[in-house]
Amino acid sequence: MNHGEWIRSEFRKMSEDLGFLFTPREEIDNRLARVRASMRKKEIEALLVVQKMDYYYLSGTTQDALLFVPLEGLPLLLVRRELERAKVESPIDNVVAMKSMRDFPLLIKNHYGRLPGNLGLELDVLPVKDYFRYQELFSSTQFVDSSPIFRDVRKIKSPFEVGLTRMAGNIAKRLYVDARSILKEGMTEIEFGSLLDAVAKRYGHEGLLRVRSLNYEAYSWHVVSGLTGGIVSQSDSPMGGLGLSPAFPVGASRKVIKAHEPILLDMGICYHGYQADQTRMYSIGEMPRKFINAYNACKEIHDAVLEDVRPGADTEALFLKTLILAEKLGYKDSYLGPPGLQTRFIGHGIGLELNELPFLAQGHSTPLEEGMVFAIEPKIVFPGEGGVGLENTLVVTLNGYEILTPTENTIFEV
């Protein structure tokens, strides 16, 4: 039996026995229908989907491929490697091998009957070199930006997607409980985080959080303790941590964790591509009252946002409400970061990527819709002393919301 025969006969059963969940055809069909509705509004004849999470969203596979989606007719998945796995993983009917980009126009002509008059590309992430290459291959085709289509369509999660996020949240709950027995005085931040990472993977965490961005890199977890919780770095977050070097100046460091200091664990879990993000506080013995009070303020702000979460709620208004409450509680200069370095959001959409729509942020006035999934994360930072925070991932429901990260909202004292 050669490799292809084995893949076709044995691979799916083995994968399912080991916990793989393949995207159902009905799910893919519904996503394609929504994307095509947006294409029709924008008068886009066809899409060439090159970004991995976008073509995974529409095909169910992340094998090395391109996805051609015409407004009318069946999509075509062109696979560079590995064809047989892509055929098993994807419910797309037309899956073909593409050995060279030079073959691409002919494969499109054979499938579609002609080259499209205009073609959507994800210009927010497509490298310029690749764009020029597509211009050479499709010299008579006009290119348009299709990235807003994917940002808009992916902001509403189906029950299938919410279920995967809920699974990620359940993995996180087990991890955050286990963290209490793992945390020891004298271990370093990076040691604590690494041990947690191993436990999370044992429970099903894939170990990777994807971000639609250039030059953003981080672990799937942050551990900051004491004064490192008051350090801001290159990431757009209230606190960045010290990191391990100027080459990686974010997150956990070699600082030794001490008793009676605030220890912040911000860990995202990824399950079958879908992410759940949350933050909880730990301490070895009781932390100083200043940090307990600040944590309680974060919880009050967090709960105040939840009071207003429902379809139709304005995302910018939710953010501005937290600024008013933070000032009322006495944390105007430390809420969401030190003065001059404060972030301008309280929540971010999450799904296949960490920075999806919606954003609960200044300048982002959009109504919440049923099926939106986002994380809310009020944090308070004291430079040179430490930081505290609370974060949960939730889905907007018909009449309100459901928390998808069910870990207890408390300070875990060891």
Buried (B, 14 or more C-beta within 10 A) or exposed (E): EEEBEEBEEEBBEEBEEEEBBBBEEEBBEEBBEBBBEBBEEBEBBBBBBBBBBBBBBBBBBBBBBBBBBBBEEEBBBBBBEBBBBBBBBBBBEEBBBBEEBEBBBEBBEEBBEEBBEBBBBBBBBBEEEEEEEBEEBBEEBEBBBBBBBBBEBBBBBBEBBBBBBBBBBBBBBBBBEBBEEBBEEEBBBBBBBBBBBEBBBEBBBBEEBBBBEEEBEBBBBBBBBBBBBBBBBBBBBBBBBBBBEEEBBBBBBEBEBBEEBBBBBBBBBBBBBBBBBBBBBBBBEEBBEBBBBBBBBBBBBBEBBBEBBBBEBBBBEBBBBBBEBBEEBEBEBBBBBBEEBBBBBBBBBBBBBBBBBBBBBBEBEBEBBBBBBBBBBBBBBBBEBBBBBBBBBBBBBEEBBBBBBBBEBEBBEB
